[in-house]
């Protein structure tokens, strides 16, 4: 919502820049999409490594007592 209000303010103050931003936003989004996918993949690999490293500690800790 805040982004939309800022865009409306930009539209009032400088409409050519606001229209340019409106046209370029999907292009920039498409350009950044592979980096987001790469970030998700790297986060998954790091989570897997963390799970593998903490597995011995989880096994040694044993089953947790159930809370009533």
MODELLER restraints for C-alpha pairs under 7 A, 6 or more apart:
rsr = mdl.restraints
at = mdl.atoms
rsr.add(forms.Gaussian(group=physical.xy_distance, feature=features.Distance(at['CA:7:A'], at['CA:18:A']), mean=6.55, stdev=0.5))
rsr.add(forms.Gaussian(group=physical.xy_distance, feature=features.Distance(at['CA:10:A'], at['CA:18:A']), mean=5.68, stdev=0.5))
rsr.add(forms.Gaussian(group=physical.xy_distance, feature=features.Distance(at['CA:11:A'], at['CA:18:A']), mean=5.07, stdev=0.5))
